[in-house]
Amino acid sequence: MILPAKAMATQELTVKRKPSENTLQVQASSPVALGVRIPTVALHMMELFDTTVEQLYSIFTVKDLTNKKIVMKWRCKNCALYVKEHYATVALNFVPTLGQTELQLDCKGVPVCKEENMKFCWQKQHFEEIKGLLQLTPLNG
């Protein structure tokens, strides 16, 4: 994966003067993308929650439940190996099961050296926190 740099290189201008005229023609060449190569990996995680799809979905967004899926750009803001412009793509799929909801997390673009940290982060800081919230807060009302 090649990540975009903070800015695109400036366009190079080519100036041509027609021999018989005093006017100039200016043509802009295509911008050159600058970037940094970071080895990345995709990961897949699943977790069961003792709640309905609608209740679990509402923890992540206030939007109406339409397709039981949320796709977002995500980055670790405290991680030095995430370049400022680099975001992983996270897809959350909400799958109803008997009396529970299976949350399937698919993530692409995670720096290889941060794969285990990201799994730990989602497990401890998101999944376990949500389970605690569901135990403390009745989301029915």
Disulfide bonds with the S-S distance in Angstrom:
none
